[in-house]
């Protein structure tokens, strides 16, 4: 079997680009350029409406603060706390519990369906590390929210 590509057999031309590798790198560069152009176009199209919506929201907050005689900083802190609570699943109008039987069954199904997929990955240790870091981040952000709530009580 002939040696085609990097790292398959020791030779004096280690590190030279083969035709296949060159095509792959060119394709990768073109994909990155395509994605960059798409991101730039998307940003140019969406940014003005995002700024307009933000400006309208700021006006609503200021008007609400003046109408109900609230300090603007207090209102912003309250809204920040509301966002934090909403992010972890606390809702104002609860139509059904978040972890009722069907919700818990759905969660268990997603966990069971992903168990064992680690073995299909080539870089298992790196993925385990990334997943562990992600879980620690989620755990710390939830604990941070709960510790802030205890400090206010």
Buried (B, 14 or more C-beta within 10 A) or exposed (E): EEEEEBEEEEEEEEEEEEEEEEEEEEEEEEEEEEEEEEEEEEEEEEEEEEEEEEEEEEEEBEEEBEEEEBEEEEBEEEEEBEEBBEEEEEEEEEEEEEEEEEEEEEEEEEEEEEEEEEEEEEEEEEEEEEEEEEEEEEEEEBEEBEEEEEEEE
